[in-house]
């Protein structure tokens, strides 16, 4: 992957007899290996923008491309294939299934692949090693800490080696110390070559990014280069 490109992206939703613009004419490009933070107040449009970039929410107008793939010209089936191949997702809520082990939660992302069971387990083990959870695959979510739960969520997102990791407020439910640990993990993944796009309201978290885009009232109003 060499770039992620938003070109004059807008997203409108119906409200009463009119519409409201959640994202307004936003354009920017992210190159392979960048760590980009998207900041803004609650309701500014940053999560809507991330959902568009995640191939989950078609823009009302504009083009969204990854390399030479015009994402929203793909059929729904091909777009699902695109998400699985190119993108990993981490959210504020861990979204772990409580009755499955850590390893089984990570394996969920590989459920529809044609890999052999042993290959899948080896991939899950490597992902857990990457996030610092070696030897904890047999534990249940209730047996690990909040920070470890977030690490499991990251392991699940990266188990199939996607070139882009998208994180929506990944530390929103964590204390200060655990937040620093998770951000250090994301920074390490970026150092290994993974492109990261992170929505956050925290400047302390955004400082881990190499570039910060600020969204206000649906518009891109500021870009800070570190």
Secondary structure, 3 states (H helix, E strand, C coil): CCEEEEEEEEEEEEECCEEEEEEEEEEEEEECCCEEEEECCCCCCHHHHHHHHCCCCCCCEEEEEECCEEHHHCCHHHHHHHHHHHEEEEECCCCCCCCCEHHHHHHHHHCCCCCCHHHHHHHHHHHHHHCCCCCCCCCEHHHCCHHHHHHHHHHHHHCCCCCEEEEECCCCCCCHHHHHHHHHHHHHHHHCCCEEEEEECCHHHHCCCCEEEEEECCEEEEEEEC
